[in-house]
């Protein structure tokens, strides 16, 4: 058994950035054996030694679409463009390359959205050079009469992924009938997985629910929903959605670009085990927007980070999202940003062996170097150690 003593300018320990300490790690398994004061024998890495990142929201199966959809299309424009090219991306080599790139960029585990079985073979392969995956098998449908059928098809698909690492979930409020939301909510009460919902990503979503207008309304009418389903109009997204969901589930709300202090508190009041996954690179790519970090700061331990997909992002490197947040929100410390990228994502996914540097865990070790006055900036880089 090869044991390495690893240290750096600082370690991201659960209590925060700490100097003068070393991690003793088993090189093959990555298990942390002890954390002690550094000795002269330690391998020294400049910068911060951190556990591997947790990508709390990704769409690996869209990895063949890099550069195929232009920037700043808005939600309806993005969906329309995606439908036009999606069937051209079945390439297992691209999924493997994207997964390997994520691992080398410091990502230890991924909460991945799938609408198909395209990535199932890769996730079933016990490779050491890709992250751990949990698959959210995502379903959607606006026809109330098909909600049971949609759920059944989704559940059958989950069986094709590795056992206990796949769960059924919804897509978004605007793409789910009330019957489908309630049906999967009933399922969730008896299946203790985390669940995921894209939420309040754009003004188009607000327009649809408030006034049955806007680009999303026009898109659904193009698809034959004339008239639009009667639950759209004269309501807010949360007033429509929250009463349909069970209270006792663990939910990851993704994007949340239009959340504010009031809606965040309303969400937490209804579903106390709520987490908020921010994807700033993807928000900038699709909507030219930035998530409401300052409104979320009082709930900092509930914030996780994700990359979304290569259809709506230039890379799956979570460091890019940290760079955007560091630039736009200088009041948020580097330590806090790194907890969003590590500990919080592991907690919301229930990955108790990942996310923090603690004895008995195997969270991966990464070097975050070339900071500027202690902050992540454009030249900062990540290198995998273990």
N, C-alpha and C positions, 0 to 999 in steps of 0.2 A: 504494500500500500504506500503510494507516494504522497507525502504530506508537504504542502507548500505553506510558507508563512508569507502573507501578502499585506503590504501596507501602502499608504499613500499620503499625500499632504493632509487629507482628512478622510474619514470613513463616514458614510451615511448610516449611522446606527439608529435604532428606534427612538433614542432620546435626542437625535439630531446629529449635525456634523461634529465629529469628534477627532481630535488630533492625538498622535502618539500611541495609537493602538494598531494591532495586527490581527488579521483573520488567519486562522489555521484551517486549511481546507484540504479535503481529500481530492486529489487531482482528477481521478477518473469519474467519481460519482458526483463531485461538486458539493458534498456534504460539509457543512461548517462544523468543525470539531471543537474549536474553542476560540475565544476572543480575549486577547491578552495585551499587555504592554509590549510595544515593539522591541525587538532585539536587533543587534547589528547584522544578523543573518537574514533579515527580512528582504524579500523582493520589493523594491520601492518603485511605485508608479506616481508620477507627478499628477496633481489634480485630485479629484474626488473618486474614491472607490465606492461604488454603489451596487446594490442588488440589480439584477437584470430588470429591464422595463417590462411593464404589463401593457399590452395594446388592448384596451377594453372595447374597441369597436373596429372591425375590419370586414371587408368583403373580398376575401382571397379569390373567389371564383371570377371576379371581374379583372383579374390581373392582365388579361390580354388586351385591355382597352386603353392602355396608357397613350395619351395624346390623341385619342379618337374622338373625344367630346370636347368642344371648345370651352374656354373659361367663361364664367359670368352669364350662364344661360338662364339662371333662375331654376326653381324646382320643376315646373312644368316643362321647360325647355330641356332640362337634363333628362327627365323621364322619357320624353319623346325621342331624344337622341339615343338614349340607352336602348330603347325598344328597337331602334333601327339597326343596331350593330351587335346586340347581345348574342345572337345565335352564331356569331363568327368566332367565338373565343374559346372553344373547347380544345385546350392545349395543355396537357398535363405537365409538359416541360416548363411552361411559364409559371404554373402554380408552384412547382418545386423551386424554381429560381427565386420567385418572390418570397417564399418561405425562408430559403437560405439567406437571402439578403436581409430579411427582418432579424434573423438570429445573429448574423454578423454585426448588425447595427445596434445590438444590445437588447433586443426584445426576447424575453424568456418565455412568454406565454401570450396567447391571442384569444380573445373572444370574437369568434368569426361568424359572420352572417352567411347563410347559404339558402338559396332558393331551389337548388337542384342537388344532384349527387356528384357533380363534377369533381369536387375536392375530396370525396370520401376515400378513394384509394390512397392518396397521399397521407391523409390523417390516420389511416389504419397501419401505415408503415412506421415501425418503431425506429425512426432515424434519430441520430444524435446531433445532426447538424441543422435541425429546424426547431422552432418553438413548440411548446405544448399547445394544443388547440382544444377549446370547447366550441362546439358548433351550435349556434342558434338557428334551427330550421325555421325559417321565416315564412309565414303565410299571409295572404291578403285576399280580399274579395268583398265587393259591395252588394252582392246579391244575397239577401237574407236567407232565401230558400236553399242556398248551397253551403251554408256555414258548416253543417255537419259533414258534408262530403269533403269540403276543403280541409277540415281538421283531420278527418280520417286519412286522406292522402298524405298530409304532412306527417302524421304519426307513423305511417308506413315507411316514409323516407328516413325518419330518425333511426329506424332499425338497421339501416345500411351504414351507419357511422359507428365508431367504436363505442362499446357499451359504457354508459354513465358519463359520456363526454358529449352528449347531444341532447338538446331539449327543444320543444316546440315553442315558438313565440310569434308575436304579431309584427307587422311592419310599421304602420303609422296610423294615427286616428283617421286621416282622410282616405285611407285605403282599406278600412275595415268596417264592416257593418256592425251595428250594435249586437246582433245575434252572434257574430263571430267573436267579438270581444268577450262577451259573456261566456261563450262556450269554452274558449281557451282559458278564461279565468276560472271556470269550474274545474277544468283539468289541473290548473296550477295549484289549487287548494290541496290536491292529493299527490303532487309531485314537487318535491322541495328542491327545485333548481332556481338559479337566478333567471330573470326574464328581462326582455329588452323591448323598448318602444322608441322609435324615432319621434321626436316631439318638438313642436314649435320651431321648425327649422327656417321658416320663411314667412313673409307677409302674405304670400299666396294662400297659405294654410288658414290664416286669420280671415281673409276675404271670403274663402269658401264657406267657413262656418258662420260668419257674421251676416253675409249678404248674398250668398249663393252666386258670387261673382268672382272675376279674376282669372288668371291663367290656368289654375287647376280646374276650376269649374268648366272653362272652355275645353280643356283636355278631356274631361270625363264626358262632356257632350259629344265630342268627336268620337269617343269610343261607344256611343250609343245610349248613354244614360240621359235620356230626354223623356220626361223631366228628370232633374237630378233627384237622388234619394231624399225623402222628406225630412231626414234628420239634419241636413245641412240648412243653415239659415237661422238667424235670430238667436244665436248662442255663441259661446266661446268654446275653444278646443277643450279646455279643462272641464267646463261645465257639462259638456257632452261626454267626455271620456271617464272622468274619475268615478262617477256613480256606477259605472258598468264593471269596475274592477274590484276584486277582493282586496281587503285591507292587509291581510297577512301574507304578503308575498314580498320577495326581494326583487326590486325593479331597478334596471339601469335605463335612465332616460338619456337618449343620445341627441346631441347637438344643442337643443334648448337655446338657440340664438335669441329668441324673443322672451325668454323667462325674465321676470323681474322679482323684486323682493316679495311682493304679494303672492305671485303665482308659485314661487318656490315654497313659501310657507304653506300655501294651500295644498300643494302636492305632498309635502311631508306630513301634514295633518291627516291626509287620507291614507297614504301609504308610508308609514314611518321608516321602513327599510328601503328608502329611495336613495339612489346614487345618480350623479349627473356626470355623464361622459362628454367631455369637450373635444372637438375635432377642428381646431382653428385652421389648419392648412386646407382642409376640405371646405370649410365654410368660406374661406377667402376664394377658393377656386370656383365654387359654384355660385355663391351669392355675393361675393365681395363684402363679406361681413365678418364680425368677430364676436365670440361668445361673451355673455354678461358676467365676466369674472368678478367684478367688484360686488355685484349683487349676491354672488355665490360665496364670497369670502367668509361670511359668518358660518358657513357650513363646509369649511375647507376639508374636513375629513371625509366628506361625501363626494369629492371631486376626483374623477379619474380621467384618463386621456386616451384618445384613439386616433387612428390615421384615416379611417374610412377606406376608400378603394382607389385603385389606380385609374378608374374611370373618372373620378372627381378629385384627383390629387396627383402631384408630380412624383411622389415617392411614398413608400410605407415606412419611412424613417421617423420614429417618434421624436427624435432630437429636433427635427424641423418644427414640430409643434411647440416644443419647449422654447425654441429660439423666438418664435412669434410671441408667445406669452411673456417671455422675459423682456422683449422689446416694448410691447404695448402696456405692460403692467409693472413698471419698475418698483412699485410698492410691495410686490409679492416677492419674498425672498427666494433665493436659489434652493435653499433647503425645502421650503414649502412646495415649490414646483416639482422637485424630485420626489417628494412623497406622493404627489398626484400621479406621477409616472410609474410608481413602484408599489408602495404599501397599499394605497387606496384601491387600485385596480385589483390587487390580489384579494383584498377583503371583500369587495363587491362580488367577485367571482367565486368566493369560497375556496381559494387556493391557499391553504394554510401553511404550506411548505415553501411558498414563494413570497417575494415582495419586501422582505426585511432581512437584514444581516443578523441572524440569531442562531445559536447552537442547535444543531439537529435539522436545520433547514438546508435545502439545496437551491438557493434562489438565483444562482449564477453570480459572477462577479464581473463588473465592467469598470473601465477607466473613463472618466469624463474629464477631459483635459483642455487646456488653452482657454481658460476663463479670463474675463477682463474685469479686474477689481471684484473678483468673486462672483461675477454674473455670467450666465450663458449668453453668448453673442454669436455673430455670424461665423467666426473661425473656430468655435468650440467643436471638438470631435469626440467620438466614443470609440473605444477599442475593447473588444471582449478579452477578458483574462481567463475566465473559466466558463 
